[in-house]
């Protein structure tokens, strides 16, 4: 069972996700047009903020926080640089850990504004290694956050490894239970074409599958991958 075959099965089940950003504060939609052009400065900002908001929380909570930021017209560089932590924290409360995340957002916006004089598209001209190291040097930005920004905002071909990825591919037998981030990412890079669109869709589909089927307590009876899944086989044996 290849990684690409699993991608095809996920895609057949859920269709293209077209992540990200969301369209506006009234609805949460992702558009096919995102696959045909580069992100705008405004979209890059939303992706960066969203990548921080998604730390240790479900994506649905991130959407709620992003909608509030857009509704209150806070999701703008200059506003985020000037806004007080308490107001930003309250606006993103739905995302959880909101005080810490507000500080991280301020640090990221201020750091990149200082480095690039607000012209964040300049990061696109960096090599992948340079861009990743720069983001990782900013307080509050870890590997998953940096790679989400680089993949979705700038189109660098980096596979994003999150808790869903580790859980699902451990159960499917591809990863060990304690596989580290870099090891898991290298595994995907070694077994898939290094293609940003593939990586974007695959990651989004993994999240969808993790939310709907392969939860902490998985719905194995509803799973279209269970025939390949070590966890589902063991669960079936235990049930008998």
C-alpha positions in Angstrom: 0.0 0.0 0.0 1.7 3.2 -1.2 1.4 6.7 0.3 0.1 7.9 -3.0 -2.6 5.3 -3.1 -3.8 6.4 0.3 -3.9 10.0 -1.0 -6.0 8.9 -3.9 -8.5 7.1 -1.6 -8.7 10.1 0.7 -9.2 12.4 -2.4 -11.9 10.1 -3.8 -13.8 10.2 -0.5 -13.5 13.9 0.4 -12.6 15.7 -2.8 -10.2 18.6 -3.2 -10.0 20.8 -0.1 -8.3 23.9 -1.6 -6.7 25.1 1.6 -6.3 28.0 2.6 -7.3 30.8 3.6 -11.0 31.2 4.4 -13.0 33.5 2.2 -14.5 35.9 4.7 -15.9 36.2 8.2 -19.4 35.2 7.1 -18.5 31.7 5.8 -15.6 29.2 5.7 -15.0 28.3 2.1 -11.8 27.4 0.2 -11.6 28.3 -3.4 -10.1 26.4 -6.4 -8.6 29.7 -7.5 -6.1 29.4 -4.7 -4.4 26.6 -6.6 -3.8 28.9 -9.7 -2.1 31.9 -8.2 0.3 33.0 -5.5 -1.1 34.2 -2.2 -1.6 37.9 -1.7 0.0 39.8 1.2 -3.3 39.7 3.1 -3.7 36.0 2.5 -0.1 35.4 3.7 -0.9 37.2 6.9 -4.1 35.1 7.5 -2.2 31.9 6.9 0.6 32.9 9.3 -1.9 33.9 12.0 -3.9 30.7 11.4 -0.8 28.6 11.7 -0.2 30.0 15.2 -3.9 29.7 16.2 -4.0 26.0 15.2 -1.4 25.1 17.8 -2.9 22.7 20.3 -6.5 23.1 19.1 -9.0 21.8 16.5 -9.2 23.7 13.2 -12.9 24.5 13.8 -11.7 26.7 16.7 -9.2 28.4 14.5 -11.9 29.3 12.0 -14.0 30.9 14.8 -11.0 33.0 15.8 -10.2 34.0 12.2 -13.8 35.0 11.6 -13.7 37.3 14.7 -10.4 38.8 13.6 -11.9 39.6 10.2 -15.2 40.8 11.5 -13.4 43.3 13.8 -11.0 44.3 11.0 -8.0 43.2 13.2 -6.4 40.9 10.6 -4.2 43.6 9.2 -0.5 44.1 9.7 -0.6 47.6 11.1 -3.5 46.8 13.4 -1.8 43.7 14.7 1.4 45.7 15.4 -0.5 48.3 17.4 -3.2 46.3 19.1 -2.8 45.6 22.8 -2.3 42.0 23.9 -5.5 41.9 26.0 -7.7 42.9 23.1 -6.1 40.5 20.7 -6.3 37.7 23.3 -10.0 38.2 23.8 -10.7 38.2 20.0 -9.0 34.9 19.5 -10.4 33.3 22.7 -12.1 30.5 20.7 -8.7 29.1 19.7 -7.6 28.3 23.2 -4.3 29.3 24.9 -5.3 32.7 23.6 -3.0 34.8 25.8 0.1 32.9 24.7 -1.0 32.9 21.1 -1.7 36.6 21.1 1.9 37.2 22.2 3.2 34.8 19.5 1.2 36.6 16.8 2.5 40.0 17.8 6.1 38.6 17.9 5.7 37.1 14.4 4.2 40.2 12.8 6.7 42.5 14.4 9.7 40.4 13.5 8.7 40.0 9.9 7.7 43.6 9.5 11.1 44.6 10.8 13.0 42.2 8.6 11.1 42.8 5.4 9.7 46.4 6.0 6.2 44.9 5.6 7.0 43.4 2.2 6.6 39.8 3.3 6.6 38.4 -0.2 10.4 38.8 -0.1 10.6 35.6 1.9 9.7 33.9 -1.4 13.1 34.8 -2.8 14.9 32.9 0.0 16.0 29.3 -0.4 13.9 26.8 1.4 16.5 26.3 4.1 17.0 30.0 4.6 13.3 30.7 4.8 12.7 27.9 7.3 15.5 28.8 9.5 14.3 32.4 9.6 10.8 31.5 10.7 12.1 29.0 13.3 14.3 31.7 14.8 11.2 33.7 15.8 9.8 33.0 19.2 6.6 31.0 19.1 7.2 29.4 15.7 7.9 25.7 15.8 8.4 23.2 12.9 4.8 22.5 12.2 3.9 26.2 12.2 6.9 27.2 10.0 6.2 24.4 7.5 2.5 25.3 7.3 3.4 28.9 6.5 6.0 27.9 3.9 3.7 25.4 2.2 0.5 27.3 2.2 1.6 30.9 2.1 4.7 30.6 -0.1 4.4 27.4 -1.9 7.5 25.7 -0.7 7.2 21.9 -1.1 7.3 20.8 2.6 5.1 18.1 4.0 3.4 19.3 7.2 3.4 16.8 10.0 0.7 17.3 12.6 -0.9 15.1 15.3 -3.4 13.7 12.8 -0.5 12.6 10.5 1.3 10.8 13.3 -1.8 9.1 14.6 -3.1 7.9 11.2 0.2 6.7 9.7 1.2 5.0 13.0 -2.1 3.1 12.9 -1.6 2.3 9.2 1.9 0.9 10.0 4.0 3.5 8.2 5.4 5.3 11.3 6.4 4.3 14.8 4.5 5.5 17.7 7.3 7.8 18.8 8.5 8.9 15.3 9.9 12.5 15.5 8.7 15.3 13.3 11.8 15.4 11.1 11.8 11.6 10.6 8.1 11.6 9.7 8.6 14.5 7.3 11.5 12.8 5.6 9.5 9.7 5.2 6.8 11.6 3.2 9.5 13.5 1.2 11.2 10.2 0.3 8.0 8.4 -0.9 6.1 11.2 -2.7 6.9 13.6 -5.5 8.1 16.9 -4.0 5.1 18.9 -5.2 3.4 21.7 -3.3 -0.1 21.0 -4.5 0.1 17.4 -3.6 1.5 18.2 -0.2 -1.2 20.9 0.4 -4.1 18.6 -0.6 -2.7 15.5 1.2 -2.2 17.4 4.5 -5.7 18.9 4.3 -7.2 15.5 3.5 -5.4 13.9 6.5 -6.9 16.5 8.7 -10.4 15.8 7.3 -10.0 12.1 7.8 -8.6 12.6 11.3 -11.5 14.7 12.3 -14.2 12.5 10.8 -12.9 8.9 11.1 -9.5 8.3 12.6 -10.1 10.1 15.9 -8.5 9.5 19.2 -11.2 6.8 19.5 -11.4 5.8 15.8 -14.6 4.9 14.0 -13.1 1.8 12.5 -16.4 0.4 11.3 -16.9 3.4 9.1 -13.3 3.6 7.8 -12.6 3.0 4.1 -8.9 2.4 4.9 -9.5 -0.3 7.6 -8.5 -3.1 5.3 -5.0 -1.7 5.3 -4.9 -0.7 9.0 -3.0 -2.6 11.7 -5.0 -0.8 14.4 -8.4 -1.8 12.9 -7.3 -5.4 12.5 -6.2 -5.5 16.2 -9.4 -3.9 17.3 -11.4 -6.5 15.3 -9.5 -9.4 16.9 -10.1 -7.9 20.4 -13.8 -7.5 19.6 -14.0 -11.3 19.0 
